[in-house]
């Protein structure tokens, strides 16, 4: 962000959305990791119901968090590519 000039509210919102998308991706992929570890622990232990519930819950919540985060991340990147005010774009002709 350029300092000294007026803040662009669109770019500020875009930055907030990018940060939220990155956080959502970390949480979603982290929950997938928890599900994988819990699955292998459950596999070794004969699939106790508590671990099976953990695997299913981690996959469900991870998917619910990760899917919109990925879509929002792609949207933010596409908006940045298409933004005509992006620094350096005028230099490209």
mmCIF file as gemmi writes it, N, C-alpha and C atoms, coordinates in Angstrom:
data_model
loop_
_atom_site.group_PDB
_atom_site.id
_atom_site.type_symbol
_atom_site.label_atom_id
_atom_site.label_alt_id
_atom_site.label_comp_id
_atom_site.label_asym_id
_atom_site.label_entity_id
_atom_site.label_seq_id
_atom_site.pdbx_PDB_ins_code
_atom_site.Cartn_x
_atom_site.Cartn_y
_atom_site.Cartn_z
_atom_site.occupancy
_atom_site.B_iso_or_equiv
_atom_site.pdbx_formal_charge
_atom_site.auth_seq_id
_atom_site.auth_asym_id
_atom_site.pdbx_PDB_model_num
ATOM 1 N N . UNK Axp A 1 ? 0.841 -1.169 0 1 0 ? 1 A 1
ATOM 2 C CA . UNK Axp A 1 ? 0 0 0 1 0 ? 1 A 1
ATOM 3 C C . UNK Axp A 1 ? 0.886 1.232 0 1 0 ? 1 A 1
ATOM 4 N N . UNK Axp A 2 ? 0.516 2.255 -0.748 1 0 ? 2 A 1
ATOM 5 C CA . UNK Axp A 2 ? 1.281 3.484 -0.866 1 0 ? 2 A 1
ATOM 6 C C . UNK Axp A 2 ? 1.046 4.317 0.376 1 0 ? 2 A 1
ATOM 7 N N . UNK Axp A 3 ? 2.115 4.808 0.963 1 0 ? 3 A 1
ATOM 8 C CA . UNK Axp A 3 ? 1.967 5.66 2.134 1 0 ? 3 A 1
ATOM 9 C C . UNK Axp A 3 ? 1.959 7.105 1.699 1 0 ? 3 A 1
ATOM 10 N N . UNK Axp A 4 ? 1.276 7.951 2.442 1 0 ? 4 A 1
ATOM 11 C CA . UNK Axp A 4 ? 1.236 9.363 2.134 1 0 ? 4 A 1
ATOM 12 C C . UNK Axp A 4 ? 0.02 9.764 1.31 1 0 ? 4 A 1
ATOM 13 N N . UNK Axp A 5 ? -0.554 8.875 0.535 1 0 ? 5 A 1
ATOM 14 C CA . UNK Axp A 5 ? -1.727 9.176 -0.277 1 0 ? 5 A 1
ATOM 15 C C . UNK Axp A 5 ? -2.981 8.679 0.411 1 0 ? 5 A 1
ATOM 16 N N . UNK Axp A 6 ? -4.134 9.04 -0.15 1 0 ? 6 A 1
ATOM 17 C CA . UNK Axp A 6 ? -5.377 8.539 0.445 1 0 ? 6 A 1
ATOM 18 C C . UNK Axp A 6 ? -5.493 7.025 0.252 1 0 ? 6 A 1
ATOM 19 N N . UNK Axp A 7 ? -5.981 6.358 1.279 1 0 ? 7 A 1
ATOM 20 C CA . UNK Axp A 7 ? -6.129 4.905 1.217 1 0 ? 7 A 1
ATOM 21 C C . UNK Axp A 7 ? -7.294 4.55 0.293 1 0 ? 7 A 1
ATOM 22 N N . UNK Axp A 8 ? -7.067 3.588 -0.559 1 0 ? 8 A 1
ATOM 23 C CA . UNK Axp A 8 ? -8.106 3.126 -1.474 1 0 ? 8 A 1
ATOM 24 C C . UNK Axp A 8 ? -8.961 2.103 -0.734 1 0 ? 8 A 1
ATOM 25 N N . UNK Axp A 9 ? -10.247 2.386 -0.52 1 0 ? 9 A 1
ATOM 26 C CA . UNK Axp A 9 ? -11.08 1.457 0.246 1 0 ? 9 A 1
ATOM 27 C C . UNK Axp A 9 ? -11.258 0.107 -0.452 1 0 ? 9 A 1
ATOM 28 N N . UNK Axp A 10 ? -11.214 0.081 -1.779 1 0 ? 10 A 1
ATOM 29 C CA . UNK Axp A 10 ? -11.352 -1.183 -2.502 1 0 ? 10 A 1
ATOM 30 C C . UNK Axp A 10 ? -10.126 -2.06 -2.258 1 0 ? 10 A 1
ATOM 31 N N . UNK Axp A 11 ? -8.952 -1.446 -2.333 1 0 ? 11 A 1
ATOM 32 C CA . UNK Axp A 11 ? -7.719 -2.208 -2.09 1 0 ? 11 A 1
ATOM 33 C C . UNK Axp A 11 ? -7.634 -2.656 -0.629 1 0 ? 11 A 1
ATOM 34 N N . UNK Axp A 12 ? -8.121 -1.813 0.289 1 0 ? 12 A 1
ATOM 35 C CA . UNK Axp A 12 ? -8.112 -2.185 1.704 1 0 ? 12 A 1
ATOM 36 C C . UNK Axp A 12 ? -9.029 -3.384 1.937 1 0 ? 12 A 1
ATOM 37 N N . UNK Axp A 13 ? -10.207 -3.361 1.327 1 0 ? 13 A 1
ATOM 38 C CA . UNK Axp A 13 ? -11.135 -4.495 1.455 1 0 ? 13 A 1
ATOM 39 C C . UNK Axp A 13 ? -10.538 -5.748 0.826 1 0 ? 13 A 1
ATOM 40 N N . UNK Axp A 14 ? -9.896 -5.565 -0.312 1 0 ? 14 A 1
ATOM 41 C CA . UNK Axp A 14 ? -9.262 -6.702 -0.992 1 0 ? 14 A 1
ATOM 42 C C . UNK Axp A 14 ? -8.163 -7.307 -0.117 1 0 ? 14 A 1
ATOM 43 N N . UNK Axp A 15 ? -7.401 -6.457 0.549 1 0 ? 15 A 1
ATOM 44 C CA . UNK Axp A 15 ? -6.347 -6.947 1.44 1 0 ? 15 A 1
ATOM 45 C C . UNK Axp A 15 ? -6.939 -7.716 2.622 1 0 ? 15 A 1
ATOM 46 N N . UNK Axp A 16 ? -8.05 -7.209 3.157 1 0 ? 16 A 1
ATOM 47 C CA . UNK Axp A 16 ? -8.71 -7.926 4.26 1 0 ? 16 A 1
ATOM 48 C C . UNK Axp A 16 ? -9.226 -9.279 3.8 1 0 ? 16 A 1
ATOM 49 N N . UNK Axp A 17 ? -9.794 -9.326 2.604 1 0 ? 17 A 1
ATOM 50 C CA . UNK Axp A 17 ? -10.299 -10.595 2.072 1 0 ? 17 A 1
ATOM 51 C C . UNK Axp A 17 ? -9.155 -11.573 1.808 1 0 ? 17 A 1
ATOM 52 N N . UNK Axp A 18 ? -8.029 -11.065 1.315 1 0 ? 18 A 1
ATOM 53 C CA . UNK Axp A 18 ? -6.87 -11.928 1.078 1 0 ? 18 A 1
ATOM 54 C C . UNK Axp A 18 ? -6.357 -12.511 2.388 1 0 ? 18 A 1
ATOM 55 N N . UNK Axp A 19 ? -6.33 -11.691 3.434 1 0 ? 19 A 1
ATOM 56 C CA . UNK Axp A 19 ? -5.873 -12.176 4.738 1 0 ? 19 A 1
ATOM 57 C C . UNK Axp A 19 ? -6.847 -13.22 5.299 1 0 ? 19 A 1
ATOM 58 N N . UNK Axp A 20 ? -8.146 -12.97 5.153 1 0 ? 20 A 1
ATOM 59 C CA . UNK Axp A 20 ? -9.146 -13.935 5.621 1 0 ? 20 A 1
ATOM 60 C C . UNK Axp A 20 ? -9.049 -15.241 4.835 1 0 ? 20 A 1
ATOM 61 N N . UNK Axp A 21 ? -8.808 -15.145 3.53 1 0 ? 21 A 1
ATOM 62 C CA . UNK Axp A 21 ? -8.671 -16.351 2.712 1 0 ? 21 A 1
ATOM 63 C C . UNK Axp A 21 ? -7.444 -17.147 3.122 1 0 ? 21 A 1
ATOM 64 N N . UNK Axp A 22 ? -6.343 -16.463 3.391 1 0 ? 22 A 1
ATOM 65 C CA . UNK Axp A 22 ? -5.121 -17.157 3.819 1 0 ? 22 A 1
ATOM 66 C C . UNK Axp A 22 ? -5.335 -17.853 5.166 1 0 ? 22 A 1
ATOM 67 N N . UNK Axp A 23 ? -6.008 -17.175 6.077 1 0 ? 23 A 1
ATOM 68 C CA . UNK Axp A 23 ? -6.301 -17.782 7.382 1 0 ? 23 A 1
ATOM 69 C C . UNK Axp A 23 ? -7.22 -18.992 7.213 1 0 ? 23 A 1
ATOM 70 N N . UNK Axp A 24 ? -8.228 -18.857 6.379 1 0 ? 24 A 1
ATOM 71 C CA . UNK Axp A 24 ? -9.147 -19.97 6.126 1 0 ? 24 A 1
ATOM 72 C C . UNK Axp A 24 ? -8.437 -21.167 5.516 1 0 ? 24 A 1
ATOM 73 N N . UNK Axp A 25 ? -7.496 -20.904 4.618 1 0 ? 25 A 1
ATOM 74 C CA . UNK Axp A 25 ? -6.733 -22.003 4.019 1 0 ? 25 A 1
ATOM 75 C C . UNK Axp A 25 ? -5.888 -22.707 5.071 1 0 ? 25 A 1
ATOM 76 N N . UNK Axp A 26 ? -5.244 -21.925 5.936 1 0 ? 26 A 1
ATOM 77 C CA . UNK Axp A 26 ? -4.437 -22.546 7.002 1 0 ? 26 A 1
ATOM 78 C C . UNK Axp A 26 ? -5.3 -23.403 7.913 1 0 ? 26 A 1
ATOM 79 N N . UNK Axp A 27 ? -6.453 -22.887 8.296 1 0 ? 27 A 1
ATOM 80 C CA . UNK Axp A 27 ? -7.357 -23.638 9.181 1 0 ? 27 A 1
ATOM 81 C C . UNK Axp A 27 ? -7.88 -24.881 8.469 1 0 ? 27 A 1
ATOM 82 N N . UNK Axp A 28 ? -8.323 -24.736 7.225 1 0 ? 28 A 1
ATOM 83 C CA . UNK Axp A 28 ? -8.873 -25.873 6.478 1 0 ? 28 A 1
ATOM 84 C C . UNK Axp A 28 ? -7.86 -26.976 6.257 1 0 ? 28 A 1
ATOM 85 N N . UNK Axp A 29 ? -6.67 -26.598 5.783 1 0 ? 29 A 1
ATOM 86 C CA . UNK Axp A 29 ? -5.638 -27.614 5.568 1 0 ? 29 A 1
ATOM 87 C C . UNK Axp A 29 ? -5.163 -28.211 6.892 1 0 ? 29 A 1
ATOM 88 N N . UNK Axp A 30 ? -5.149 -27.399 7.941 1 0 ? 30 A 1
ATOM 89 C CA . UNK Axp A 30 ? -4.793 -27.92 9.264 1 0 ? 30 A 1
ATOM 90 C C . UNK Axp A 30 ? -5.79 -28.965 9.741 1 0 ? 30 A 1
ATOM 91 N N . UNK Axp A 31 ? -7.071 -28.706 9.513 1 0 ? 31 A 1
ATOM 92 C CA . UNK Axp A 31 ? -8.096 -29.685 9.89 1 0 ? 31 A 1
ATOM 93 C C . UNK Axp A 31 ? -7.984 -30.953 9.053 1 0 ? 31 A 1
ATOM 94 N N . UNK Axp A 32 ? -7.611 -30.815 7.791 1 0 ? 32 A 1
ATOM 95 C CA . UNK Axp A 32 ? -7.372 -32.016 6.973 1 0 ? 32 A 1
ATOM 96 C C . UNK Axp A 32 ? -6.205 -32.805 7.544 1 0 ? 32 A 1
ATOM 97 N N . UNK Axp A 33 ? -5.179 -32.121 7.992 1 0 ? 33 A 1
ATOM 98 C CA . UNK Axp A 33 ? -4.044 -32.795 8.627 1 0 ? 33 A 1
ATOM 99 C C . UNK Axp A 33 ? -4.464 -33.525 9.892 1 0 ? 33 A 1
ATOM 100 N N . UNK Axp A 34 ? -5.301 -32.878 10.694 1 0 ? 34 A 1
ATOM 101 C CA . UNK Axp A 34 ? -5.822 -33.523 11.909 1 0 ? 34 A 1
ATOM 102 C C . UNK Axp A 34 ? -6.609 -34.768 11.534 1 0 ? 34 A 1
ATOM 103 N N . UNK Axp A 35 ? -7.405 -34.681 10.479 1 0 ? 35 A 1
ATOM 104 C CA . UNK Axp A 35 ? -8.208 -35.828 10.051 1 0 ? 35 A 1
ATOM 105 C C . UNK Axp A 35 ? -7.321 -36.99 9.615 1 0 ? 35 A 1
ATOM 106 N N . UNK Axp A 36 ? -6.246 -36.689 8.902 1 0 ? 36 A 1
ATOM 107 C CA . UNK Axp A 36 ? -5.345 -37.757 8.44 1 0 ? 36 A 1
ATOM 108 C C . UNK Axp A 36 ? -4.657 -38.425 9.621 1 0 ? 36 A 1
ATOM 109 N N . UNK Axp A 37 ? -4.143 -37.618 10.547 1 0 ? 37 A 1
ATOM 110 C CA . UNK Axp A 37 ? -3.472 -38.186 11.721 1 0 ? 37 A 1
ATOM 111 C C . UNK Axp A 37 ? -4.463 -38.998 12.552 1 0 ? 37 A 1
ATOM 112 N N . UNK Axp A 38 ? -5.647 -38.449 12.778 1 0 ? 38 A 1
ATOM 113 C CA . UNK Axp A 38 ? -6.658 -39.164 13.566 1 0 ? 38 A 1
ATOM 114 C C . UNK Axp A 38 ? -7.066 -40.467 12.877 1 0 ? 38 A 1
ATOM 115 N N . UNK Axp A 39 ? -7.127 -40.461 11.544 1 0 ? 39 A 1
ATOM 116 C CA . UNK Axp A 39 ? -7.482 -41.677 10.822 1 0 ? 39 A 1
ATOM 117 C C . UNK Axp A 39 ? -6.448 -42.773 11.066 1 0 ? 39 A 1
ATOM 118 N N . UNK Axp A 40 ? -5.169 -42.427 10.959 1 0 ? 40 A 1
ATOM 119 C CA . UNK Axp A 40 ? -4.148 -43.457 11.142 1 0 ? 40 A 1
ATOM 120 C C . UNK Axp A 40 ? -4.044 -43.92 12.593 1 0 ? 40 A 1
ATOM 121 N N . UNK Axp A 41 ? -4.306 -43.014 13.525 1 0 ? 41 A 1
ATOM 122 C CA . UNK Axp A 41 ? -4.36 -43.434 14.933 1 0 ? 41 A 1
ATOM 123 C C . UNK Axp A 41 ? -5.554 -44.362 15.137 1 0 ? 41 A 1
ATOM 124 N N . UNK Axp A 42 ? -6.68 -44.026 14.542 1 0 ? 42 A 1
ATOM 125 C CA . UNK Axp A 42 ? -7.871 -44.879 14.652 1 0 ? 42 A 1
ATOM 126 C C . UNK Axp A 42 ? -7.641 -46.223 13.977 1 0 ? 42 A 1
ATOM 127 N N . UNK Axp A 43 ? -6.956 -46.21 12.851 1 0 ? 43 A 1
ATOM 128 C CA . UNK Axp A 43 ? -6.659 -47.455 12.141 1 0 ? 43 A 1
ATOM 129 C C . UNK Axp A 43 ? -5.829 -48.391 13.017 1 0 ? 43 A 1
ATOM 130 N N . UNK Axp A 44 ? -4.867 -47.823 13.704 1 0 ? 44 A 1
ATOM 131 C CA . UNK Axp A 44 ? -4.015 -48.633 14.578 1 0 ? 44 A 1
ATOM 132 C C . UNK Axp A 44 ? -4.771 -49.112 15.819 1 0 ? 44 A 1
ATOM 133 N N . UNK Axp A 45 ? -5.783 -48.369 16.228 1 0 ? 45 A 1
ATOM 134 C CA . UNK Axp A 45 ? -6.486 -48.706 17.454 1 0 ? 45 A 1
ATOM 135 C C . UNK Axp A 45 ? -7.806 -49.407 17.264 1 0 ? 45 A 1
ATOM 136 N N . UNK Axp A 46 ? -8.126 -49.851 16.069 1 0 ? 46 A 1
ATOM 137 C CA . UNK Axp A 46 ? -9.374 -50.576 15.845 1 0 ? 46 A 1
ATOM 138 C C . UNK Axp A 46 ? -10.587 -49.687 15.637 1 0 ? 46 A 1
ATOM 139 N N . UNK Axp A 47 ? -10.398 -48.482 15.222 1 0 ? 47 A 1
ATOM 140 C CA . UNK Axp A 47 ? -11.461 -47.525 14.913 1 0 ? 47 A 1
ATOM 141 C C . UNK Axp A 47 ? -12.428 -47.276 16.075 1 0 ? 47 A 1
ATOM 142 N N . UNK Axp A 48 ? -11.922 -46.738 17.177 1 0 ? 48 A 1
ATOM 143 C CA . UNK Axp A 48 ? -12.84 -46.349 18.261 1 0 ? 48 A 1
ATOM 144 C C . UNK Axp A 48 ? -13.738 -45.198 17.8 1 0 ? 48 A 1
ATOM 145 N N . UNK Axp A 49 ? -14.947 -45.176 18.304 1 0 ? 49 A 1
ATOM 146 C CA . UNK Axp A 49 ? -15.944 -44.23 17.795 1 0 ? 49 A 1
ATOM 147 C C . UNK Axp A 49 ? -15.534 -42.765 17.982 1 0 ? 49 A 1
ATOM 148 N N . UNK Axp A 50 ? -14.819 -42.46 19.045 1 0 ? 50 A 1
ATOM 149 C CA . UNK Axp A 50 ? -14.387 -41.082 19.271 1 0 ? 50 A 1
ATOM 150 C C . UNK Axp A 50 ? -13.448 -40.592 18.181 1 0 ? 50 A 1
ATOM 151 N N . UNK Axp A 51 ? -12.536 -41.432 17.758 1 0 ? 51 A 1
ATOM 152 C CA . UNK Axp A 51 ? -11.601 -41.035 16.698 1 0 ? 51 A 1
ATOM 153 C C . UNK Axp A 51 ? -12.288 -40.972 15.34 1 0 ? 51 A 1
ATOM 154 N N . UNK Axp A 52 ? -13.224 -41.862 15.112 1 0 ? 52 A 1
ATOM 155 C CA . UNK Axp A 52 ? -13.974 -41.811 13.852 1 0 ? 52 A 1
ATOM 156 C C . UNK Axp A 52 ? -14.774 -40.507 13.779 1 0 ? 52 A 1
ATOM 157 N N . UNK Axp A 53 ? -15.383 -40.126 14.886 1 0 ? 53 A 1
ATOM 158 C CA . UNK Axp A 53 ? -16.112 -38.857 14.943 1 0 ? 53 A 1
ATOM 159 C C . UNK Axp A 53 ? -15.168 -37.691 14.696 1 0 ? 53 A 1
ATOM 160 N N . UNK Axp A 54 ? -13.971 -37.747 15.252 1 0 ? 54 A 1
ATOM 161 C CA . UNK Axp A 54 ? -12.977 -36.695 15.04 1 0 ? 54 A 1
ATOM 162 C C . UNK Axp A 54 ? -12.604 -36.592 13.564 1 0 ? 54 A 1
ATOM 163 N N . UNK Axp A 55 ? -12.392 -37.719 12.923 1 0 ? 55 A 1
ATOM 164 C CA . UNK Axp A 55 ? -12.026 -37.721 11.498 1 0 ? 55 A 1
ATOM 165 C C . UNK Axp A 55 ? -13.143 -37.097 10.671 1 0 ? 55 A 1
ATOM 166 N N . UNK Axp A 56 ? -14.362 -37.535 10.893 1 0 ? 56 A 1
ATOM 167 C CA . UNK Axp A 56 ? -15.492 -37.036 10.104 1 0 ? 56 A 1
ATOM 168 C C . UNK Axp A 56 ? -15.71 -35.542 10.361 1 0 ? 56 A 1
ATOM 169 N N . UNK Axp A 57 ? -15.658 -35.135 11.62 1 0 ? 57 A 1
ATOM 170 C CA . UNK Axp A 57 ? -15.866 -33.724 11.95 1 0 ? 57 A 1
ATOM 171 C C . UNK Axp A 57 ? -14.765 -32.849 11.355 1 0 ? 57 A 1
ATOM 172 N N . UNK Axp A 58 ? -13.51 -33.302 11.452 1 0 ? 58 A 1
ATOM 173 C CA . UNK Axp A 58 ? -12.402 -32.513 10.9 1 0 ? 58 A 1
ATOM 174 C C . UNK Axp A 58 ? -12.523 -32.389 9.385 1 0 ? 58 A 1
ATOM 175 N N . UNK Axp A 59 ? -12.931 -33.449 8.714 1 0 ? 59 A 1
ATOM 176 C CA . UNK Axp A 59 ? -13.118 -33.376 7.261 1 0 ? 59 A 1
ATOM 177 C C . UNK Axp A 59 ? -14.275 -32.451 6.888 1 0 ? 59 A 1
ATOM 178 N N . UNK Axp A 60 ? -15.369 -32.534 7.629 1 0 ? 60 A 1
ATOM 179 C CA . UNK Axp A 60 ? -16.542 -31.707 7.318 1 0 ? 60 A 1
ATOM 180 C C . UNK Axp A 60 ? -16.254 -30.227 7.555 1 0 ? 60 A 1
ATOM 181 N N . UNK Axp A 61 ? -15.711 -29.909 8.71 1 0 ? 61 A 1
ATOM 182 C CA . UNK Axp A 61 ? -15.424 -28.506 9.022 1 0 ? 61 A 1
ATOM 183 C C . UNK Axp A 61 ? -14.295 -27.983 8.136 1 0 ? 61 A 1
ATOM 184 N N . UNK Axp A 62 ? -13.283 -28.806 7.9 1 0 ? 62 A 1
ATOM 185 C CA . UNK Axp A 62 ? -12.194 -28.402 7.021 1 0 ? 62 A 1
ATOM 186 C C . UNK Axp A 62 ? -12.684 -28.088 5.624 1 0 ? 62 A 1
ATOM 187 N N . UNK Axp A 63 ? -13.581 -28.895 5.106 1 0 ? 63 A 1
ATOM 188 C CA . UNK Axp A 63 ? -14.139 -28.646 3.775 1 0 ? 63 A 1
ATOM 189 C C . UNK Axp A 63 ? -14.984 -27.379 3.764 1 0 ? 63 A 1
ATOM 190 N N . UNK Axp A 64 ? -15.775 -27.175 4.803 1 0 ? 64 A 1
ATOM 191 C CA . UNK Axp A 64 ? -16.633 -25.99 4.878 1 0 ? 64 A 1
ATOM 192 C C . UNK Axp A 64 ? -15.818 -24.703 4.973 1 0 ? 64 A 1
ATOM 193 N N . UNK Axp A 65 ? -14.647 -24.769 5.575 1 0 ? 65 A 1
ATOM 194 C CA . UNK Axp A 65 ? -13.793 -23.586 5.703 1 0 ? 65 A 1
ATOM 195 C C . UNK Axp A 65 ? -12.915 -23.416 4.47 1 0 ? 65 A 1
ATOM 196 N N . UNK Axp A 66 ? -12.386 -24.519 3.961 1 0 ? 66 A 1
ATOM 197 C CA . UNK Axp A 66 ? -11.401 -24.442 2.886 1 0 ? 66 A 1
ATOM 198 C C . UNK Axp A 66 ? -12.003 -24.057 1.538 1 0 ? 66 A 1
ATOM 199 N N . UNK Axp A 67 ? -13.153 -24.58 1.191 1 0 ? 67 A 1
ATOM 200 C CA . UNK Axp A 67 ? -13.733 -24.312 -0.132 1 0 ? 67 A 1
ATOM 201 C C . UNK Axp A 67 ? -13.965 -22.82 -0.385 1 0 ? 67 A 1
ATOM 202 N N . UNK Axp A 68 ? -14.643 -22.105 0.505 1 0 ? 68 A 1
ATOM 203 C CA . UNK Axp A 68 ? -14.82 -20.673 0.239 1 0 ? 68 A 1
ATOM 204 C C . UNK Axp A 68 ? -13.503 -19.9 0.293 1 0 ? 68 A 1
ATOM 205 N N . UNK Axp A 69 ? -12.57 -20.345 1.125 1 0 ? 69 A 1
ATOM 206 C CA . UNK Axp A 69 ? -11.282 -19.662 1.216 1 0 ? 69 A 1
ATOM 207 C C . UNK Axp A 69 ? -10.516 -19.748 -0.093 1 0 ? 69 A 1
ATOM 208 N N . UNK Axp A 70 ? -10.562 -20.893 -0.731 1 0 ? 70 A 1
ATOM 209 C CA . UNK Axp A 70 ? -9.894 -21.06 -2.02 1 0 ? 70 A 1
ATOM 210 C C . UNK Axp A 70 ? -10.544 -20.169 -3.07 1 0 ? 70 A 1
ATOM 211 N N . UNK Axp A 71 ? -11.871 -20.148 -3.11 1 0 ? 71 A 1
ATOM 212 C CA . UNK Axp A 71 ? -12.584 -19.336 -4.092 1 0 ? 71 A 1
ATOM 213 C C . UNK Axp A 71 ? -12.296 -17.847 -3.872 1 0 ? 71 A 1
ATOM 214 N N . UNK Axp A 72 ? -12.327 -17.407 -2.627 1 0 ? 72 A 1
ATOM 215 C CA . UNK Axp A 72 ? -12.045 -15.999 -2.324 1 0 ? 72 A 1
ATOM 216 C C . UNK Axp A 72 ? -10.607 -15.657 -2.695 1 0 ? 72 A 1
ATOM 217 N N . UNK Axp A 73 ? -9.68 -16.566 -2.413 1 0 ? 73 A 1
ATOM 218 C CA . UNK Axp A 73 ? -8.281 -16.33 -2.78 1 0 ? 73 A 1
ATOM 219 C C . UNK Axp A 73 ? -8.105 -16.158 -4.279 1 0 ? 73 A 1
ATOM 220 N N . UNK Axp A 74 ? -8.756 -17.004 -5.066 1 0 ? 74 A 1
ATOM 221 C CA . UNK Axp A 74 ? -8.69 -16.866 -6.525 1 0 ? 74 A 1
ATOM 222 C C . UNK Axp A 74 ? -9.319 -15.544 -6.968 1 0 ? 74 A 1
ATOM 223 N N . UNK Axp A 75 ? -10.413 -15.166 -6.351 1 0 ? 75 A 1
ATOM 224 C CA . UNK Axp A 75 ? -11.071 -13.909 -6.701 1 0 ? 75 A 1
ATOM 225 C C . UNK Axp A 75 ? -10.195 -12.701 -6.422 1 0 ? 75 A 1
ATOM 226 N N . UNK Axp A 76 ? -9.529 -12.709 -5.284 1 0 ? 76 A 1
ATOM 227 C CA . UNK Axp A 76 ? -8.638 -11.599 -4.936 1 0 ? 76 A 1
ATOM 228 C C . UNK Axp A 76 ? -7.486 -11.517 -5.93 1 0 ? 76 A 1
ATOM 229 N N . UNK Axp A 77 ? -6.907 -12.663 -6.262 1 0 ? 77 A 1
ATOM 230 C CA . UNK Axp A 77 ? -5.792 -12.647 -7.221 1 0 ? 77 A 1
ATOM 231 C C . UNK Axp A 77 ? -6.254 -12.174 -8.596 1 0 ? 77 A 1
ATOM 232 N N . UNK Axp A 78 ? -7.441 -12.589 -9.022 1 0 ? 78 A 1
ATOM 233 C CA . UNK Axp A 78 ? -7.959 -12.151 -10.318 1 0 ? 78 A 1
ATOM 234 C C . UNK Axp A 78 ? -8.235 -10.65 -10.306 1 0 ? 78 A 1
ATOM 235 N N . UNK Axp A 79 ? -8.759 -10.142 -9.21 1 0 ? 79 A 1
ATOM 236 C CA . UNK Axp A 79 ? -9.019 -8.708 -9.109 1 0 ? 79 A 1
ATOM 237 C C . UNK Axp A 79 ? -7.722 -7.92 -9.148 1 0 ? 79 A 1
ATOM 238 N N . UNK Axp A 80 ? -6.693 -8.419 -8.504 1 0 ? 80 A 1
ATOM 239 C CA . UNK Axp A 80 ? -5.386 -7.752 -8.542 1 0 ? 80 A 1
ATOM 240 C C . UNK Axp A 80 ? -4.823 -7.739 -9.958 1 0 ? 80 A 1
ATOM 241 N N . UNK Axp A 81 ? -4.997 -8.832 -10.678 1 0 ? 81 A 1
ATOM 242 C CA . UNK Axp A 81 ? -4.502 -8.885 -12.061 1 0 ? 81 A 1
ATOM 243 C C . UNK Axp A 81 ? -5.233 -7.894 -12.947 1 0 ? 81 A 1
ATOM 244 N N . UNK Axp A 82 ? -6.533 -7.729 -12.724 1 0 ? 82 A 1
ATOM 245 C CA . UNK Axp A 82 ? -7.352 -6.89 -13.584 1 0 ? 82 A 1
ATOM 246 C C . UNK Axp A 82 ? -7.385 -5.422 -13.167 1 0 ? 82 A 1
ATOM 247 N N . UNK Axp A 83 ? -6.834 -5.09 -12.022 1 0 ? 83 A 1
ATOM 248 C CA . UNK Axp A 83 ? -6.885 -3.723 -11.505 1 0 ? 83 A 1
ATOM 249 C C . UNK Axp A 83 ? -6.016 -2.804 -12.355 1 0 ? 83 A 1
ATOM 250 N N . UNK Axp A 84 ? -6.616 -1.831 -13.034 1 0 ? 84 A 1
ATOM 251 C CA . UNK Axp A 84 ? -5.821 -0.955 -13.916 1 0 ? 84 A 1
ATOM 252 C C . UNK Axp A 84 ? -4.924 -0.001 -13.149 1 0 ? 84 A 1
ATOM 253 N N . UNK Axp A 85 ? -5.173 0.187 -11.854 1 0 ? 85 A 1
ATOM 254 C CA . UNK Axp A 85 ? -4.358 1.117 -11.056 1 0 ? 85 A 1
ATOM 255 C C . UNK Axp A 85 ? -3.169 0.422 -10.43 1 0 ? 85 A 1
ATOM 256 N N . UNK Axp A 86 ? -2.978 -0.821 -10.733 1 0 ? 86 A 1
ATOM 257 C CA . UNK Axp A 86 ? -1.873 -1.567 -10.123 1 0 ? 86 A 1
ATOM 258 C C . UNK Axp A 86 ? -0.548 -0.931 -10.526 1 0 ? 86 A 1
ATOM 259 N N . UNK Axp A 87 ? 0.382 -0.742 -9.588 1 0 ? 87 A 1
ATOM 260 C CA . UNK Axp A 87 ? 1.676 -0.155 -9.935 1 0 ? 87 A 1
ATOM 261 C C . UNK Axp A 87 ? 2.393 -0.992 -10.978 1 0 ? 87 A 1
ATOM 262 N N . UNK Axp A 88 ? 2.968 -0.306 -11.962 1 0 ? 88 A 1
ATOM 263 C CA . UNK Axp A 88 ? 3.743 -0.995 -12.988 1 0 ? 88 A 1
ATOM 264 C C . UNK Axp A 88 ? 2.935 -1.362 -14.199 1 0 ? 88 A 1
ATOM 265 N N . UNK Axp A 89 ? 1.624 -1.313 -14.131 1 0 ? 89 A 1
ATOM 266 C CA . UNK Axp A 89 ? 0.794 -1.706 -15.259 1 0 ? 89 A 1
ATOM 267 C C . UNK Axp A 89 ? 0.904 -0.705 -16.403 1 0 ? 89 A 1
ATOM 268 N N . UNK Axp A 90 ? 0.973 0.596 -16.076 1 0 ? 90 A 1
ATOM 269 C CA . UNK Axp A 90 ? 1.083 1.626 -17.109 1 0 ? 90 A 1
ATOM 270 C C . UNK Axp A 90 ? 2.41 1.51 -17.862 1 0 ? 90 A 1
ATOM 271 N N . UNK Axp A 91 ? 3.425 1.001 -17.198 1 0 ? 91 A 1
ATOM 272 C CA . UNK Axp A 91 ? 4.753 0.847 -17.826 1 0 ? 91 A 1
ATOM 273 C C . UNK Axp A 91 ? 4.762 -0.252 -18.871 1 0 ? 91 A 1
ATOM 274 N N . UNK Axp A 92 ? 3.799 -1.171 -18.819 1 0 ? 92 A 1
ATOM 275 C CA . UNK Axp A 92 ? 3.799 -2.301 -19.731 1 0 ? 92 A 1
ATOM 276 C C . UNK Axp A 92 ? 3.198 -1.955 -21.089 1 0 ? 92 A 1
ATOM 277 N N . UNK Axp A 93 ? 2.602 -0.788 -21.219 1 0 ? 93 A 1
ATOM 278 C CA . UNK Axp A 93 ? 2.134 -0.323 -22.5 1 0 ? 93 A 1
ATOM 279 C C . UNK Axp A 93 ? 0.753 -0.708 -22.789 1 0 ? 93 A 1
